[in-house]
Amino acid sequence: MVQKAKTPCRHIGCRHLVDTPGYCELHKSEATGWNSPRWSGSRHERGYGSKWTEIRKRILARDNGLCQPCLKQQRSTRAKHVDHIIRKADGGSDRDDNLQSICVACHRTKTATEGRGRPGGTEETGFF
């Protein structure tokens, strides 16, 4: 059986060869999107196990199941997610005062804003 040729690591200047297109072991942290290491592991390994399920229920009940950013814009939208106002990657916690009920559209917008390196939860975005 013929083996597929190895490809160079995607990191600029790296000469390591890898079996599948992407990054070598040294540079795998640079992967983005679904290939990012932050998506590896089960939900429990990422910190969203049974304890998070209980926290999520409590926050949705506290906020009456309504999206908090939408409420600030005088809109009433059903929340399906619970969001960290200050994301965990920036030092946020699972404390109730750092969590908000949020609809899918607002969560998507907030996450995209944070992903571009902008701090989340600013007055301008209406998410804090």
C-alpha positions as CSV (number, residue, x, y, z in Angstrom):
1,M,0.0,0.0,0.0
2,V,1.3,3.4,-0.9
3,Q,1.6,5.9,2.0
4,K,0.6,9.5,1.6
5,A,3.5,11.9,1.6
6,K,4.0,14.0,4.8
7,T,3.3,17.7,4.7
8,P,5.2,20.6,6.3
9,C,3.9,22.0,9.6
10,R,1.7,25.1,8.9
11,H,3.8,27.3,11.3
12,I,5.8,29.7,9.2
13,G,9.5,28.6,9.1
14,C,8.9,25.2,10.7
15,R,10.5,22.4,8.8
16,H,8.9,19.5,10.7
17,L,6.8,17.1,8.6
18,V,3.4,15.8,9.7
19,D,1.3,12.9,8.6
20,T,-1.9,15.0,8.2
21,P,-2.1,18.6,7.1
22,G,-1.8,20.8,10.2
23,Y,0.7,21.6,12.9
24,C,3.5,19.6,14.4
25,E,3.6,18.7,18.1
26,L,5.6,21.9,18.9
27,H,3.1,24.2,17.2
28,K,-0.2,22.4,17.6
29,S,-1.4,25.2,20.0
30,E,-1.6,27.5,17.0
31,A,-4.5,25.5,15.5
32,T,-7.8,27.4,15.4
33,G,-11.4,26.5,14.9
34,W,-12.5,22.9,15.5
35,N,-8.8,21.8,15.3
36,S,-7.9,23.9,18.3
37,P,-6.7,22.0,21.4
38,R,-9.4,23.8,23.5
39,W,-12.0,21.5,21.9
40,S,-10.2,18.3,22.7
41,G,-11.5,16.1,25.5
42,S,-15.1,15.5,26.7
43,R,-17.3,18.2,28.1
44,H,-16.4,16.9,31.6
45,E,-12.7,17.3,30.9
46,R,-13.3,20.8,29.6
47,G,-15.1,21.7,32.9
48,Y,-18.7,21.3,31.8
49,G,-19.8,18.2,33.7
50,S,-22.7,17.6,36.1
51,K,-21.7,20.5,38.3
52,W,-22.0,22.9,35.3
53,T,-25.4,21.4,34.5
54,E,-26.6,22.4,38.0
55,I,-25.1,25.9,37.7
56,R,-26.7,26.3,34.3
57,K,-30.1,25.4,35.6
58,R,-29.8,27.8,38.5
59,I,-28.7,30.8,36.3
60,L,-31.5,30.2,33.7
61,A,-34.0,30.1,36.6
62,R,-32.5,33.3,38.1
63,D,-32.8,35.1,34.8
64,N,-36.3,33.7,34.1
65,G,-35.0,32.0,31.0
66,L,-34.5,35.4,29.3
67,C,-31.4,36.6,27.4
68,Q,-29.8,39.4,29.5
69,P,-28.1,41.3,26.7
70,C,-31.5,41.3,24.8
71,L,-33.3,42.6,27.9
72,K,-30.8,45.5,28.0
73,Q,-31.9,46.4,24.5
74,Q,-35.6,46.3,25.5
75,R,-36.1,42.9,23.7
76,S,-37.5,39.7,25.2
77,T,-35.7,36.6,23.8
78,R,-35.6,33.1,25.2
79,A,-32.1,32.2,26.5
80,K,-30.7,28.7,25.7
81,H,-27.2,29.2,26.9
82,V,-25.4,30.4,30.0
83,D,-22.4,32.6,29.3
84,H,-19.3,33.7,31.3
85,I,-19.4,37.5,31.3
86,I,-15.7,37.5,31.8
87,R,-14.5,34.4,30.0
88,K,-12.6,31.7,31.9
89,A,-9.6,32.2,29.6
90,D,-9.4,35.9,30.8
91,G,-9.7,34.9,34.5
92,G,-13.5,34.6,34.8
93,S,-15.1,32.1,37.2
94,D,-18.2,30.0,37.5
95,R,-19.6,32.4,40.2
96,D,-23.2,33.4,39.7
97,D,-22.2,37.1,39.4
98,N,-20.0,36.2,36.3
99,L,-22.8,34.2,34.5
100,Q,-25.7,35.4,32.4
101,S,-28.5,33.7,30.5
102,I,-28.0,34.4,26.8
103,C,-29.7,33.6,23.5
104,V,-27.9,31.7,20.7
105,A,-27.5,34.8,18.5
106,C,-26.1,37.0,21.3
107,H,-23.8,34.2,22.4
108,R,-22.5,33.8,18.9
109,T,-21.8,37.5,18.5
110,K,-20.1,37.8,21.9
111,T,-17.9,34.8,21.3
112,A,-16.9,36.1,17.9
113,T,-16.0,39.4,19.4
114,E,-13.9,37.8,22.1
115,G,-12.2,35.5,19.5
116,R,-10.9,38.5,17.7
117,G,-8.9,39.5,20.7
118,R,-11.2,42.1,21.9
119,P,-12.2,42.0,25.5
120,G,-15.6,40.6,26.1
121,G,-18.3,42.3,28.1
122,T,-17.8,45.9,27.1
123,E,-20.5,48.5,27.3
124,E,-20.3,48.9,23.5
125,T,-21.4,45.3,22.8
126,G,-24.1,45.4,25.4
127,F,-23.0,42.1,26.9
128,F,-22.0,43.2,30.4
